[in-house]
Amino acid sequence: MSAVPPTLVSNQLEDNLHELKLIYHNCHDIHIHTFNIGQTTKAFVIYVEGLIDLEILNKDVLTPLINEPEADWNYSVKDLSALVSISNITEMVHMDELISHLSCGCVGLFVHGVPTCFALGIAKWEKRAINEPSAESVVRGPREGFTETLLVNASMLRRKIKSPAMKMISYTIGTHTQTYVYVVYMDGIARESLIAEVHQRMSDIQIDGILESGYIEGLIEDSPFSPFPQIQVTERPDVVSAALLEGKISILVDGTPFALIAPATLFSMLQSPEDYYQRFIIGTLIRWMRYVFFFTTLLLPSLYIAILTFHQEMVPTSLLLSIAKSREDIPFPALVEALLMEISFEALREAGVRLPKQVGAAVSIVGALVIGQAATSAGLVSAPMVMVVAITGVASFMMPQYATGIALRMLRFPIMFLSGILGLLGLMLGFIVIVIHLCSLRSLGVPYLQPLAPIKGSELKDVLVRAPIWSMRRRPLFTASTNSIRQPKGQKPEHSEGNDAHDRKS
């Protein structure tokens, strides 16, 4: 349902002017300028201050119209294009169509005796420059990130993927915000069923406003009550381009630099674009380290609590005596001790995020050190517990996706409670419940643990390891269509024989 009832444009200038003044009552950023075309024909323009180029309006629109000697010519897009130096001119008969164009930076032109209005595309507004994304920095790779302007983001993708096979379908969502949204995919690569599913979910959205891509994410994801994100979020055009070439679909929202990528799997959440820019051996080692720290973030405090509370026989005697000595003055059990430190650490981390960038990192690091040292000196927590919490916190920073790190931080607490009550049995029970939940998750119908569950052996080369680029011939089967071949055979570099022959000839 539109915010403004459909109203036909009248051929009487005063009626149109009265209608627009009623619609934009108390809107002081709306400007209306009346003038004469030639000597007799009355007209007016309407625009939103700050969204148009006033210099072009005065020089290329108003001046030619005012100086037009013939005022009785047939007003059409063709005739108007010949008179004014504007290439983007749209003719419309409904007032609500014009209102939508005005909000996008167009100028509305009304002429007395003409039952249509013209939207002149001379938009110009302030926008942020293209900078490096702060949340997804890499050592090697492109340094550009998306901005809040949809057209700029679309042009950045078009500059990377020049093929006309990259399609961008436009949606206007939000009764009041009328937010422009692009659904981007590669024709001939993305599955038709996947494209149809995204189109259906986008078409079903009925809401008064979209202010960020998180609104779209919450309205189209499969399991909104799951702590794990089912849609990948990124600020990097290279990440979106790589996902499109794999057969995935991206969603760009006007007003935010964060693009959505779907479907997403748990393993795509644990991958960084830098994995593919480094040599494959380095990328594989970093990926293994990320997997190790994934389990460290989730299970290390719970493992420490379970062993210290119920399974002391698993600890070497010398280490157990050292831990017991450090805990002899601690009045709390291991579970309470861990909860105190974990909650304090999470509070400091969130405080560091909310504070200004210049002081946030220093406050979080110094605060953790000061509180940890003070708590140890006061006998509230032991030194080994401080080490466990610190290692867990550092491990959580290894997660490339912020939402995935938050999910692990949330799930750590219930597993800690189970470990404090049932020991290793509780830890295993909590872990099994999480695995079952992950197996049941879907992202646009795609299993969340694909290609590990269900297992696809040919695709594990980009999960367990980061295989060389020349060996990854096929696109992922769960997203790509029948066009699954990425590159032909024989791409492996073979230069040793040629070099040997050159050396022998020399």
N, C-alpha and C positions, 0 to 999 in steps of 0.2 A: 504493500500500500504506500503510495507516494505521500510525502510530507505536504505537498501543495495540490489541491484538487485540480484536475486537468481543465484548463481554461483556454479557449481559442483566442488567438490574437485578433483584435478588432482592426478594421480599416480606419477607425477614428482614433487619431493620435491622443486626444484627451482621455478617451476610455482606457487606452493602454497605460497612460501615465497615471491615472487614478488607481488602476488595478495594481500597478507595481508599488505605488506609495502605500497601499493597504498591506501588501505582502511584506514590504520592508519597513513597516512602522517601527520607529525607535532603533533603526539600524543606521547609525551615523557614519559607518564606513562605506555605505552605498552612495555613490554620487550620480546625479542625473544632470546632464547638460543639454539644454535646448538650443537649437540654431535653425537657420534657414538654408535649404539647398537652393542655390541660385537666389532669386528674388522673392519667390512666392511659396515654395513648398516647405512646410514645417517638418521638423524632425528632432529627435533627441537620441542621445546615447546614454547608456547606463553601465556602470562598472563598479567593481569592488576596489577600494583604495588599497594599494600595496600589492595587488596581484597582476597589474598590467604595466606595460611600458608607456608612460605618459608622453614621452617624446615621440614615439611612433604614432600614438593616437593623434597628437596635434599636427604632426608633419605629414603623415601619410594617409590620414583618414579625414580629419575635420577640414584641413586646408583645401584639399581637392574638392570636397563636397560643397563647401561654402563658395568656392570660386567657379563651380559648375554653371555655365551660362544657360543651359537647357534644363528646366526643372520638370518637364512633362515627359521624360523618356521612360521606357518600360523598366521598372525596377526588378531585376532578377540577379541571381548570383553571377551570371555571365557578364551582364552590364556593369555590375558593381565591381567585379574583379578588374575590368578594364579601366575603371575610374580611380580606385584606390590601390595602393601598393601593398596589398595583403593577399597572400596566397591561400590562407586557411579561412574560408568563409563558408558558413553553414546556414541554410535557410530552414526555418521551422515555423510551424503554425500553432504549437501549443506553448503556453506560458511556462509550464513546469519544465519543458525541455530547455528553455532559455535559462531558467534559474539554475539548473544543473551546470550549464556551460559557464554562467557567471562565476560560480564557485570555483571553477577550474582556471580562471584568469582570462576569460573572453570578455569582449565588449559587445553589448547588445545595441543594435541600431534599429530604430523604429522610424518609419516614414509615413506621413499622413496620406491616407488613401490606399495604402498597401496593406493587405490583410495577412502579411507575414512579417517576421522579424529576422534579422541577420545577426549571427554570432561571429564576431571577428576575433581570430586567434592571435592575440598579441600579449600572451602571458609573460610575466617577468616578476620573479620574487626572489628574496634572499634565500640562499641554500648553503648548506655546509660543504666545505671542500672535501675532496676524496683524501682520506688519511688511512694509516695502517690500523687495522682492528686491534684494540687493546686486549680483548679477551681471547684472541686466537693468534698470538704472535708466534712466528716460526723463525728458526735460524736461517733457513734457505727456502726461498719461495717468493711469490709476488707480495708486494707491500701495500696493496690497495684493498680497501674494504668498501662495502656498500654504504650509501648515505640514506637520508630520509626521503629523497626524491625518487619516485617510482621510475620516471623516464630515464634518469641517470643510471639507475641500477639495471634497467633493461638494456641500455646502450652498452654497459660494461660487459654484460653477458654476450651481446651481439658482437662485440669486438673480439671476444675469445672464440666463439663458435659462429663462424661466418656463413655456415650452410643455411639455406632456406628451409631445411628440414626442421630447424628449431622453431616451434610454434609457440605463440603467446596468445592465450585466450583471455579476454578481458571480462571481469565481473564488476558490478557496482553493488556493494553490500552496505547496509545500514540505512535505516529510514531517514535519519537526520544527518549523519556524517557523509553518506554517499561516497564511501571510500572505494577507490579503484584498487582492484586486485588482479594480478596476472597469474594465470596458471601456465607454467612453461614445461614443455616436454619435447622430445625428439621424435618426430614422425618417422615411422618405420623401425624405430628401436624400442620405444616404450610399448608395452602391451596395450591393446585396445581395451581389454577388460579393466585394466588399471586406470586408464584415462576416463572411461565411463564411470567408474566408481568415484573418482575425484570430482567429476562434473556433477554427479548426483548429490554428493555430500555438500558441495559448494552451493548448488541450487536450492538445497533444503534450508539454508541458513536464513532465519528471520530474526533480526535484531535491530535495535534502534541505532547502534553505532559500533564501528570497529576503529579502535584507536591504536592497536598494535597487533603484530602477527600472533601474539599469544591468544587473542580472542579466537582467531581462526583455528589455531591448534586445539584449543579446548572444545571447539564445536565439531571437529571432524575426526578426532582420535577415537580409537576403538574402545579403550578401557580407561575412562577418566578417573577412576578411583585407584588406579595402580600408581605406586610411587615411581615407577620407571617411565621415562619419556618414550613415546612411540613415534615421535616425529623429530627429526634432527633439525637443529637450529644453528645457523651459521651467518657470519658477516662477510665471508670471503667469496668473491665471484669464482675463484678457481675451484673451490670445493663444490659449488653448485654446478659448474661446468662439468667436472668429473662425474658427478652424480647423474647429470642428464645423459652423458655418454654411456652410462651403465644401464640406462632404461628407467631411471627414477624420474619423479615429477617434483618440480619446485614451485613454490607459491611465494610471490613477491607482493608485499602490501605497501601501499603508499603511506608515508609518514613514519616508517621504521626502517632501520638498516638491517634487521634480522630477517633472513629468508628461511622458509621451511622446506625441508626435503623429506619426501615420503615415497615408498615405505622405508622405514629404518629398522635396523636390527641391533641387538646388543653389541655385536662386533663392530658395526659401523660407528657406534657411539664411542668405542675404545680406539678408534683409528684417528690419526692426525694426518693432515696433508703433507707434513714433512716426511712421513714414512715413504712417500713415493718420490720425493725430491732428492733424498739421500741415496747412496748406493744400497743395494738390496740387503747386503750383509748387515750394515748399520741399522737399516730400517727393521730388520728381523729382530736384532738384539734389543732395540728400543721397545718394540712391540712386546717381546717376552717380558721385559722389565715392567711394562705397563700392566700386563696380566698378573704378574706377581704382586704388584702393589694394589691391584683391584681386590684380590683376596686379603691382602694385608689390611686395607682400609676397612673391610667388612668384618673380619674375624679376629684380628690380633688382640684387641682388648678382651673379647669374650674368651679367647683361648687362654690368656693370662689369668683371668678370673677363675675359669674352670680348673686349671691345673693347680693354682695356688689354694683353692678352696677344697677340692675333692681329690685331686690326683697328685699329691706331692711326691709320690714315688717315681713319677716320670722325670723329675728334675734331678740332675747330678747333685750329690751330697754337698760338695763344696759350694755350688751355686745356691742350693737351698739354704745352707747356713748363712750365706751372705744376705740373701733376701730376708730370712727370718731376723737377722740382726738389725736390718734397716727398718723392719716393721715392728720391733718390740715395743716401741712407744706410740704406735699408731692406734687410736681408739676405735677405728672403724673397720668393718670387714672389707675384703677386697672389692666387693661389688659397690658399696657406698663410696669407697675411695675412688674407684674408677668413674663413677657417675659425677662426683664433684669435679674431677679434673676434666672430664669430657665436656660437661656443661659449661665450665669456665672457658675452655678452649673454643667452643663453638660461639660463645658470646663475644669473645675477643675477635674472632674471625669476622663475624657479622658487623661488629663495630668498625673494624678496619675497612670493610666494604662500603659502609655508609658514610664514613668520614671523608673529607677531601683527599684527593689522590696524594698530595704532597705529604700528608701526615698519617694517612690511613695505614700504610705498610709499617711505618715506624712504630705506631701505637700498638698494632697487633703483635709485632715481634717482641718489642720491649715489654709490653704488658704480659705476654706469655712467660718471658724469662723472669720478670720480677715476681709474678704471682707464683710461678713454679718454685722459685728459690724461697720465697716467703712461706709457702705452704709446707715445704720440706723442713725449713728451719723451725716452724711452729709445731711440727709433729703431726700435721693433719694428713699428709700423704707421704709415701715413701719415694725414695729416689728411683727405684725400678719402675714404679707406676708412672712417674713423670717421663721417663724414657719411652715407655710403651705408648703413652698418649702423644708424645712428640713425634715418634715414628709414624703413628697412625695419621696424624695431621699432615705430615709431609707427604705421605703416600697418597692422601686424598687430592693433593694438588697435581698429581700425575694424570688425573682424568681430563681428557681433552674437552669433553662436554660438561658444562657447569651443572646442567640438570641431572646428569648421571651421578656426579659427585654428591649432589644433595640427596639423591635417593639412597646412596650407600651410607651417608651420614645418618639418615633417618632410620634405616634398618639396623644399624649397629646397636641401637639402644634396646630393642626387644630381644635381640640375640644375647646381649649382655645379661638381661634379666633371666633368660632361660639358662644361661651358663651358671649364673650365681645360684640358681635353684636346683638344677639337675646335673650340673657339671658338663662333661663332654657329651653326654647324652642329649642335654638341652641344646648344646651348640649344633650337633648334627641334626637334631629335630628342626631347629630354625633354618639351617642351611637347606635341608630337604624341602621345607615348605617354600622357600624362595625359588628353588629350582623348579618345583612343580608350577609355581605361579608364572615363572618365565616361559615355561613350555606351553602354557595356556594363552599367553599374550599373542596378539596379532597387531600388525601395523598395515592398515588397508587390506586386511585379509592375508598378509604374508606372515608366516611364523617368526616370532621374535628371535629365536635361536637358530634360524637358518644361517648357514648350511650345516650346522652341527646337529640340530634336531629339528626336522628330519635331516639325516646326514646326506651330504652331497660331496663325495670324495673329490671330484674334479675342482670344486670351489674352495677347498680347504687350503689351497696354496696361497690364498689371500686372507686367511684367517689365522692359522697357526703360525705361518711364516709370512714374510713379504717377499713373494717370488720375484725374480727378475722381470722387467717389463716385457722382454721378448718372449717370455714363457706364458704370459697371461693372454692367450689368444681369444678366449671367449668371455663374453659378458656374463654377469650373474643370471642364472636361469630363472630366478623367481621374479625378475623385473623385466628382462629383455624379451622381445618378441622372437619370431623365427629368425630375425637378423641378429644372431648371437655371436657372429665372428667379428672380433675386434681388429685382428691383423692376420695376414697369411702366415704360413709356415716359412721357416728359413730366415727368421729375423735375428737369430743368435749371431753375435759377432764372431767371425772366424778370421783373425788377422795373423795368427802365429805363423802359418805356412808362408804367407806372402812376405812377412818380415824376414823369415829364414832365407827365402829365395833371394830377397834383396841383399841380405848380408853376404850370401855366397857369391852373388854377381859382383859385389864390391870387392 
